[in-house]
Amino acid sequence: MRALARAVSDTNPDAVYFIDSNNGSVMKIGKGASMSELARFKAESDRDPDRYLRAPRSTSEESYGDIAAFIATVKDKKLQERLQTSVRGGGTMRNFLDSLQPVPVEYDRWHKFRDARILGRCTEWVRQNGMETR
């Protein structure tokens, strides 16, 4: 599940991840893949079209939702207001992280919070696709 969560949160547009429904392994196909790797993947996919599922990507709506849900948990009202202000307009994630970074405890809590939410979405996706969670 952690490998899937890393795949889901990868923002590299040149990387595509697939989940092997037979064993749950996560496979990355990207610009750096060799021709032999691509040929092997294609052959396996052609043999069993239902074996590999394309992993979902975190959407901007999910990311904004994670940020909003986190901000609601911040107990320090001044920090909470600063974070709410930081997410207005463009560059939301960068502004949010820049505002949060000077408070290491909250910065660390954010990463754990976000990771838990991504893991939860991954668990639900796996269940919806008829696979078992590990």
Beta strands, then each sheet from edge to edge (+ up, - down):
strand 1: 15-20
strand 2: 26-30
strand 3: 52-54
sheet 1: 2+ 1- 3+
end
